[in-house]
């Protein structure tokens, strides 16, 4: 993990998981 970040996220509303982007969708907005 020398060149990156490691984070832990706690979801309050698991229904929001459907709104997350996959890698391909995220690359399109970069």
Secondary structure in CASP SS format (residue, H / E / C, confidence):
PFRMAT SS
TARGET T0000
AUTHOR 0000-0000-0000
METHOD secondary structure of the structure
MODEL  1
X C 1.00
X C 1.00
X C 1.00
X C 1.00
X C 1.00
X C 1.00
X C 1.00
X C 1.00
X C 1.00
X C 1.00
X C 1.00
X C 1.00
X C 1.00
X H 1.00
X H 1.00
X H 1.00
X H 1.00
X H 1.00
X H 1.00
X C 1.00
X C 1.00
X C 1.00
X H 1.00
X H 1.00
X H 1.00
X H 1.00
X H 1.00
X H 1.00
X H 1.00
X C 1.00
END
